[in-house]
Amino acid sequence: MLKILLIEDNQDVRENTAEILELSNYKVLTADNGKTGVEVALHEKPDLIICDIMMPLLDGYGVLHLLSKNKETASIPFIFLTAKSEKSDFRKGMEMGADDYLTKPFDDIDLLKAIEMRLKKAKLLQQGFSGDAKGIKDFIEYAKGMGNVQFTTKGSETYSYKRKHSLYEAGHRPTAVYFIVKGKIKTYKINEEGKELITAIYGPGDFIGYMAILHEVNYIDNAEILEDAELMQIQKQDFLQLITTNTQIAHQFIKLLTRNVLEKEEKLLTLAYNSLRKRVANGLLQVADKLKNNEENKPIIELSRENLAHVIGTATESLIRTLSDFKSEKLIDIIEGKIILLEKEKLKNLLY
């Protein structure tokens, strides 16, 4: 049975509303002031909260603020219930992250419909969205349906790009976040000698370009299309709305965004704790995965040794020596500079 927390200082309203909810097969928890309401919410973790605004000890805005700062209660659907009907109060509540707003006296059916809709959307969020193009589009449609995210465009636009197209350059101001639907992208820097050093390779399911927006800085590297690609663009203003306007939306969007951040964390752990041979082996497998080609059983890597060393995180000379060892052990082959992975499982399971 789903639990609803009702925070209301008026005894008649509290008892009547609780009765309606119980008749609708909800388990109802009640609190007669905001302070008690916060304590009950933290202890019981209800599925939805209905809260009056004007209350003693702690008003509804204070309740929402405190619960939104706690990771265990931040994503609980929150509906304001109040006699105040001024537009400024409505706007303040929604800007703080409330999911809905009902004014007293309210219709029983309107209350139950609002609860059902918010619980349904909360369930969808809990199930999560897939990390592909369909999942991102579904998420954006969900965010639009929440009502308090106003997109400057349709929310996302998909564009095609040809190989070697420059997506953005170091020093440019960011205007959008890119989601890779198809193809590959490399980011790189140019050193003092004019040589290109690849900083990362991205593939389908990755977001790119959002760190500059979050840090409010210009791009620190360049991005170029490695192979023909389809990219979904989320404009800067829309991106910022997705991570700031509504707590539930922000939490889900951050999960989608941080996939490649977790990959970078794993890479750092590999650099810190693995031997050179294991670092190179893991790096080859990761790069091969990003540069997937038609040779699924024997992936081919075609990158300069300097760039490959930079991506893996080791010295070029160390990489060359290790590749030579791997070739002599028949783990890889090298033909015309291209690295062919012959034994993926053995590379994955190196003992040292």
C-alpha positions in Angstrom: 0.0 0.0 0.0 1.4 3.4 -1.0 2.1 5.9 1.9 1.0 9.5 1.7 2.2 12.1 4.3 -0.4 14.8 4.9 1.0 17.9 6.7 -1.8 20.2 7.7 -2.4 22.3 10.8 -6.2 22.7 10.4 -7.6 19.6 12.2 -10.9 19.5 10.2 -9.1 19.7 6.8 -6.5 17.2 8.0 -9.0 14.6 9.2 -11.3 15.1 6.2 -8.5 14.8 3.6 -7.0 11.8 5.4 -10.4 10.1 5.3 -10.6 10.7 1.5 -7.2 9.2 1.0 -7.8 6.2 3.2 -11.0 5.4 1.3 -8.9 5.5 -1.9 -6.7 2.8 -0.5 -3.7 4.9 0.6 -1.9 4.5 4.0 -2.0 8.0 5.4 0.5 9.5 7.8 -0.3 12.9 9.3 1.5 15.8 10.9 -0.1 19.0 12.4 2.9 21.3 11.7 5.9 21.6 9.4 8.5 20.6 11.9 6.7 17.3 12.8 6.1 16.8 9.1 9.8 16.9 8.3 10.5 14.4 11.1 7.9 12.0 9.9 9.1 12.3 6.2 12.7 11.5 7.2 11.6 8.5 9.3 8.9 7.0 7.1 10.0 7.9 3.6 6.4 8.3 2.2 5.6 7.8 -1.5 4.1 11.3 -1.7 3.7 14.4 0.5 0.8 16.8 0.6 1.7 19.9 2.6 -0.1 23.1 3.6 1.9 26.4 3.3 0.8 28.6 6.2 1.6 26.6 9.3 3.2 27.2 12.7 6.8 26.4 13.6 7.8 25.7 10.0 5.8 26.7 6.9 5.4 24.6 3.7 8.2 26.3 1.9 10.5 25.5 4.8 9.4 21.8 4.7 10.1 21.6 1.0 13.5 23.2 1.3 14.6 20.9 4.1 13.4 17.7 2.4 14.9 18.7 -1.0 18.3 19.0 0.7 18.2 15.4 2.0 19.0 12.8 -0.7 16.6 10.2 0.8 13.6 12.6 0.5 14.6 14.9 -2.3 12.8 12.9 -5.0 9.5 12.3 -3.1 6.6 13.9 -5.1 5.5 17.1 -3.3 2.0 18.8 -3.6 1.2 22.1 -1.9 -2.3 22.4 -0.4 -3.2 25.9 0.6 -5.9 28.5 0.8 -3.6 31.0 -0.8 -4.2 31.3 -4.5 -2.1 34.3 -5.6 0.1 33.6 -8.7 3.2 34.6 -6.9 2.7 31.9 -4.3 2.1 29.3 -7.0 5.3 30.4 -8.8 7.4 30.4 -5.7 6.3 26.9 -4.8 7.0 25.5 -8.3 10.4 27.3 -8.5 11.4 25.6 -5.3 10.7 22.2 -6.8 7.0 21.4 -5.8 5.3 19.0 -8.3 1.8 20.4 -8.0 -0.3 23.0 -6.2 -4.0 22.8 -5.1 -6.0 25.6 -3.5 -8.6 25.1 -0.7 -11.4 24.4 -1.0 -10.4 21.7 -3.4 -12.5 19.1 -5.2 -11.9 15.5 -4.0 -11.5 14.2 -7.6 -8.9 16.9 -8.4 -6.9 15.9 -5.4 -7.0 12.2 -6.2 -6.1 12.9 -9.9 -3.2 15.0 -8.9 -1.9 12.3 -6.6 -2.3 9.5 -9.2 -0.5 11.6 -11.9 2.4 12.4 -9.6 2.8 8.8 -8.3 2.7 7.5 -11.9 5.5 9.9 -13.0 7.5 9.1 -9.9 7.3 5.4 -10.7 8.5 6.2 -14.2 11.5 8.0 -12.8 12.3 5.1 -10.4 12.3 2.7 -13.3 14.8 5.0 -15.1 15.4 5.8 -18.7 17.6 3.9 -21.1 20.9 5.5 -22.1 20.1 5.5 -25.8 18.4 8.1 -28.1 14.9 6.8 -27.3 15.6 6.9 -23.5 16.8 10.5 -23.8 13.8 11.5 -25.9 11.4 9.8 -23.4 13.1 11.6 -20.5 12.8 15.0 -22.2 9.1 14.3 -22.9 8.7 13.4 -19.3 10.4 16.6 -18.2 8.2 18.7 -20.5 5.1 16.9 -19.0 6.1 18.0 -15.5 4.9 21.5 -16.5 7.6 23.6 -14.8 10.4 23.1 -17.4 9.9 25.4 -20.3 12.1 24.5 -23.3 13.4 27.1 -25.7 13.1 24.6 -28.5 11.4 21.2 -28.8 13.9 20.2 -26.1 16.3 18.3 -28.4 17.2 18.4 -32.1 19.2 15.6 -33.9 21.7 16.6 -36.6 24.0 14.6 -38.9 27.7 15.4 -39.1 30.4 14.2 -41.5 33.8 12.8 -40.5 36.4 15.4 -39.6 33.7 18.1 -38.9 34.8 20.4 -36.1 32.1 20.3 -33.4 33.7 23.0 -31.2 37.1 24.5 -30.5 39.0 25.4 -27.4 38.2 28.9 -26.2 34.7 29.0 -27.7 31.7 29.6 -25.5 29.5 26.6 -25.0 26.0 26.8 -26.4 24.7 23.2 -26.2 25.2 19.8 -24.8 25.6 16.9 -27.3 24.3 13.4 -27.0 25.9 10.9 -29.4 23.2 8.8 -31.1 25.6 7.4 -33.7 29.2 7.7 -34.6 32.4 8.7 -32.7 33.9 11.9 -31.5 37.4 12.7 -30.3 38.4 15.6 -28.0 42.0 16.8 -28.3 44.4 19.6 -27.4 47.2 21.1 -29.4 50.5 21.2 -27.5 53.2 24.0 -27.7 54.8 22.1 -30.6 51.6 22.1 -32.6 51.0 18.4 -32.1 47.6 17.0 -31.5 47.0 15.1 -28.2 43.7 13.2 -27.9 42.1 13.7 -24.5 39.1 11.3 -24.9 37.0 9.3 -27.4 33.2 9.2 -27.2 30.7 6.9 -28.7 26.9 6.2 -28.8 25.3 6.9 -25.5 27.8 9.5 -24.3 27.1 13.1 -23.5 29.8 15.7 -24.5 30.3 19.4 -23.8 28.4 19.8 -20.6 31.3 20.3 -18.2 32.1 23.7 -19.7 28.5 24.8 -19.1 28.5 23.5 -15.5 31.7 25.3 -14.7 30.7 28.4 -16.7 33.9 28.4 -18.7 34.8 28.2 -22.4 35.8 24.9 -23.9 39.3 23.8 -22.9 39.8 21.4 -25.8 38.6 20.7 -29.3 36.0 18.2 -30.5 36.1 16.6 -33.9 33.9 14.0 -35.6 35.9 10.7 -36.0 33.3 9.0 -38.1 29.9 10.1 -39.6 27.7 10.9 -36.6 24.2 11.8 -35.5 24.1 14.0 -32.5 21.2 15.2 -30.3 21.6 18.8 -29.2 20.2 20.1 -26.0 20.5 23.9 -25.9 22.4 25.4 -22.9 19.3 27.1 -21.4 17.3 23.8 -21.6 20.2 21.8 -20.1 20.4 24.2 -17.2 16.7 23.9 -16.6 16.9 20.1 -16.6 19.4 20.1 -13.7 18.0 23.0 -11.7 14.3 23.4 -12.0 13.0 20.2 -10.5 14.7 17.9 -8.0 13.3 14.7 -9.4 14.1 15.6 -13.0 17.6 16.7 -12.0 18.4 13.5 -10.2 17.4 11.4 -13.2 19.2 13.6 -15.7 22.4 13.5 -13.7 22.3 9.7 -13.8 22.1 9.8 -17.5 24.9 12.4 -17.7 27.4 10.7 -15.5 27.9 7.5 -17.4 31.2 8.6 -18.9 32.2 10.3 -15.6 32.1 6.9 -14.0 34.2 5.5 -16.8 36.8 8.1 -16.2 36.8 7.3 -12.5 37.4 3.6 -13.3 40.2 4.6 -15.6 41.9 6.6 -12.8 41.6 3.7 -10.5 43.2 1.5 -13.2 46.1 4.0 -13.6 46.6 4.1 -9.8 46.6 0.5 -8.9 47.4 -1.7 -12.0 50.7 -2.7 -13.5 51.9 -1.1 -16.8 50.9 -4.3 -18.7 47.4 -4.3 -17.2 47.0 -0.6 -17.8 47.9 -0.9 -21.4 45.7 -4.0 -21.9 42.7 -2.3 -20.3 43.4 0.8 -22.3 43.5 -1.1 -25.6 40.2 -2.8 -24.8 38.5 0.5 -23.8 39.8 2.3 -26.9 38.7 -0.6 -29.1 35.3 -0.5 -27.6 35.0 3.2 -28.4 36.3 2.6 -32.0 34.1 -0.4 -32.7 34.5 -1.6 -36.3 33.1 -4.5 -38.4 35.8 -6.8 -37.0 34.0 -7.7 -33.8 36.1 -10.7 -32.9 39.4 -9.0 -33.7 39.0 -5.2 -33.1 41.4 -2.9 -34.9 42.8 0.3 -33.4 44.2 2.9 -35.8 45.7 5.7 -33.7 49.2 7.2 -33.5 51.3 5.8 -30.7 51.5 9.2 -29.1 47.7 9.7 -29.1 47.1 6.2 -27.9 49.6 6.6 -25.0 47.9 9.9 -24.1 44.4 8.3 -24.0 45.7 5.3 -22.0 47.7 7.4 -19.7 51.3 6.2 -20.1 54.5 7.3 -21.7 54.8 6.7 -25.4 58.0 4.7 -25.0 56.4 2.5 -22.3 53.4 1.9 -24.6 55.6 0.9 -27.5 57.6 -1.6 -25.4 54.5 -3.1 -24.0 52.9 -3.5 -27.4 56.0 -5.2 -28.6 55.7 -7.7 -25.7 52.0 -8.3 -26.4 52.8 -9.0 -30.1 55.5 -11.5 -29.2 53.0 -13.2 -26.9 50.5 -13.3 -29.8 47.9 -11.2 -27.8 47.9 -8.6 -30.6 49.2 -8.1 -34.1 50.5 -5.0 -35.7 50.1 -4.5 -39.4 51.0 -1.2 -41.1 50.7 0.6 -37.8 47.3 -0.8 -37.0 46.8 -2.7 -33.8 44.7 -5.9 -34.1 43.5 -7.4 -30.8 43.8 -11.2 -31.2 43.0 -12.3 -27.7 40.5 -10.0 -26.0 39.8 -12.3 -23.1 43.5 -12.9 -22.3 44.1 -9.1 -22.4 41.2 -8.6 -20.1 42.4 -11.2 -17.6 46.1 -10.5 -17.4 47.5 -11.6 -14.1 50.2 -8.9 -13.9 
